[in-house]
Amino acid sequence: MVASRKVKAAVIIYNLILYYRLKMVIRERNFLHSNALLPTVTLSPWYILYNNGSDSDFINITTLTRAGFQNLLTEFNKNYIVKAKPGRPGRPPRVKDNHCVLAILLHFLGSQADSKTWQEMFGVAPATLDRLVWKGFNALKKSLDNLPEADIKWPSVQEQIILADKVAAKEPLIRGRWGFIDGKNYRVQEPNNSLKQNAMFNGWLHDVFVTGVACFTADGLVCWAKLNYFGSWNDGEMSRRFREKLADPNLNAPGHGVVSDTAFPVSDDMFGKILTPLKEGDIEKAPQRLRGVLTALANACTAIRQGAEWGMGAVEKPYRYLLKKCLMTKRKEVLY
């Protein structure tokens, strides 16, 4: 009896190993033939959603409401030309509507699905999908550069005071704080160059990253960002230009600043500009009569600083493509 059970267990284990070995050998298939399987573009699920979908449906597919999508589409139409130039030979384009191209781009950024899912939803073949994505991204970048709602700009002195009052209404112990700054790491593919791999390897997290720093205002907007830098760089070092901007008296209200974690420097010219939670052990070192006040202040600062974590989540949760291990892109500083 015992021997038969062992034989059955061995057979099950062998079959599982064989199954996983076969699964490793089989290549993931993403190619769909447009003539055999894919629907006509105008009969695809996207066109049904575009004609009848609610704001909730639009947010799930494009991360924008219907009004926001139409606003972006108006600018996108100026930069993306569907029709070929007059007199140029060739087949007519399969996708003739700009709203479908824009939806493909936004769904591409907001989904971690395989390309066959996009092909089924929009009714396009793999080669057509690739052309639309890479051509469309250039037009989307130009559109965002010309769209006022997409600007990353430093808040005015009056805006800083209004935002700081909103923060103080949430945590009365925190005064004069209008924004939150934090760093964020995204995993990328390991580069072949050993020097780049060494620069991008983060020893604390034991993986290869690109890193960046973003500052969010209390109303959830990005007012400063530095993106796609080597993963071994420190948040404090990358925020050097931000601190220069924060120290400019012409751009900032007196006594106002931001909240951050302990990775950012708070001494010298940043005293009173950047507020950080107390480090472990600092409260125990303080006199007994001050520990209660310091503990309450530290808790309030930690609670407010969660705004930076929510802001980072607000970036990567809608745009799930950021969570893929992508190739490192060109570094970019946004210093408006």
Buried (B, 14 or more C-beta within 10 A) or exposed (E): EEEEEEEEEEEEEEEEEEEEEEEEEEEEEEEBEBEEEBBEBEEBBBBEBBEEBEEEBBBBBBBBBBEBBEBBBEBBBEBBEBEEEEEEEEEEBBBEBBBBBBBBBBBBBBBEEEBBEBBBBBBBBBEBBEBBBEBBEEBBEBBBEEBEEEBBEBBEEEBBBEBBEEBBEEBEBBEBBBBBBBBBBBBBEBBEEEEBEEBBBBEEEEBBBBBBBBBBBBEEBBBBBBBBBBBBBEBBEBBEEBBEBBBEEEEBBEEBBBBBBEBBBBEEEBEEBBBBBBEEEEBEEBEEEEEEEBEEBBBBBBBBBEBBBEBBEEBEEBBBBBEEEEEBEEEEEBEE
